């Protein structure tokens, strides 16, 4: 199914993306999968599936989203706190729960070919 969806989207599983920090050791939250889809003009939808690998409920992480061009050059980079990608930033990830989050991303210069998401704690 992943391969079929990726035929029409720019996708990467964390296993294939060595630049992604797929498990934030401080939060216990893992990036299970990610995808990038162009929706028109310079606007894209980023989808991330986040899994709480711990035995306790966790807050959603800060996500650093980087879009890279064909030659690996950075086209765009944004750091998003949970209140920027959730309707209710007080939501928690239950133990072993996976939740999908999606948000739009505008690119002002270049055509993204690679999506890299790194997870971290709110500062």
N, C-alpha and C positions, 0 to 999 in steps of 0.2 A: 504494500500500500504506500509506504514511504517513497519508493522509487517512482510509482505512478504519479503521485502528487508532485514530485520534483521534476517531472517531465514538463510541467506548466509553471513551476515556481522556482525561485532560487532557494534551495534548501541545503542544510547541512545538519547532520546529526553530530552531537558533541564528540562521538568516537572518531569521526572523520575530520574534525576541526581541532587540531592540536593547539591552536592559539586560545581556545576558550577555556576558562576556568570553570569546569563543569560541576564541581562541588566546592562550595565555599565552606572550608573547615570551621570557620567561626560561627556560621549560622546553621550548618547541617542541611542546607538547601541545595539541591542538585538541578542543573539545567538538563532536563530529559531530552528535549528537542527544540529546534528553532526553525523558523522559515521566514522568508521575505517574499512578498508578492507586490508587483507594481499594480497600482489601481488607476493610474492615469497621470499624464504629465510628469511632474517630479515628485509625486506622492506614492508612498509605499506603505504596506501594512506589515508590521513585524509581529510575529506570533512566537511566544515562548511557553513551553510547558515546564513548570517548576515542581519539583518533588521534594517533600520534607522527608529526608532519610533518617531523621532522629525519632526517638520515642516520646518526645514532648512537642507540644504545639510551638510553632515558630512564626515570627513576623515575616512579611515579605522582604526580600533583599533590595538593596540598591542595585540597579543594573546599568552597566556601562555598555552602550550599544555602539559598535563601530561598523560602518559600511566601507568596504574596500573596493577599488576599481579592478579592472582586468589585470593590471600589473602589480597589484598588491598595495597601491597607493591609497591613503585614507581619503575617502570622498566626504564622509561625515562622521561625527562622533558626538554622542550625547550621554550624559549621566542622568539617570532617572531615579528619583526616589519613589517609594510606593504610592505616595499621594499623586504622582504624575501619571501612573499607569493603572491605578485601581479607582473604582467609583467610591469605595469606602476603605481608606488606608488603615482602619483599625482591624480589618480582616486578618485572620491567622490561617496558617497552613496546619492542619491537624497531622498527627503522626502518620507517616507513610502515605499521606495524601498527595495527589498530583493535581495541580490547577493550571489552566491555560489562561494566559494574559495576552492581550493584543492591543496594539496602539498604532497610530499613524506616524509616519516619519517623512519629512520633506527633505529633499536633497536639492541644494542650489547649484551644484557644479559636478558634472560627471555622471556616469552610469554605474551603480553598484553591482558587483558580481559576487561579493562574499560578505556574509554576515558573521560578526563575532560578538558574542555577548559574554561579559564577565560579571560575576555576582560578587557582592560585597555587603558590608554592614553600613547602616546609616551612620554618618559622622555627627 
